[in-house]
Amino acid sequence: MTTEPQMPRPLVTWKALCLDAVDVAAQSRFWAPVLGLDVADPTAPHRLDGPTARHTVWLNEVDRPHRVKNRMHPDIDSATIEELVARGATVLAPAEATGLGWTVMADPEGNEFCAFLRPPGQVPGYRLHGVVVDCADPQAQARWWGALFGAEATHAPEHDWWTLEGVAVDERMTLDFVPVPEPRTAPSRVHWDVTGRVEELLARGAEPRWEQPGWTVLADPEGNEFCVFPPADHDIT
């Protein structure tokens, strides 16, 4: 009798997506409807909530504006581009001009995201369907993160990117690692939070950045920062 190969124990689980913002209130007003989330507390609008804790998006106040292209960006579903523009987004590269299946846009603070049009009535309530990561070596990055999440990275021959499925908010949401020619020059204004044990991640090649009360900031092999929160006993076994 043969047995299916077992994936290794995950070292991390998805916790949240984080977006830096100069104006947290304005960015919350923009991103909540765009993502299909709710502002948790209008008097302190730094957290967007959804059906589960994994849907959480944090708006982190920073004093540095967007200056260079982010190394991570969200992919979202939308009924129309006009709806996003009406909310304050800007079109950077329309799909009809690039020939791609999405429109590249910027939020009110200049952070890039890609909008995928869905037929009327088929836009899901939760509109974030992916996070894209710019990489010098997308295969290595996808496999590094896949080993942490306990998932196998996949690669379609017709595409030049690598993908992790089912490791983030839901089974539909993907983490996509794409090749880019330009080097990393500044911290991205988008990052994700995970639950895990810092010592295990350092042993796998993560780099220490700094400590915060309640979490630790590390960087992956290409220097992208992410935050690690200690697990409860039932989170990771």
Secondary structure, 3 states (H helix, E strand, C coil): CCCCCCCCCCCEEEEEEEEEECCHHHHHHHHHHHHCCEECCCCCCCEEECCCHHHCEEEEECCCCCCCCCCEEEEEEECCHHHHHHHCCEEEECHHHHCCCCEEEECCCCCEEEEEECCCCCCCCCCEEEEEEEECCHHHHHHHHHHHHCCCCECCCCCCCEEEECCCCCCCCEEEEEECCCCCCCCCCEEEEEEECHHHHHHCCCEEEEEECCEEEEECCCCCEEEEECCCCCCCC
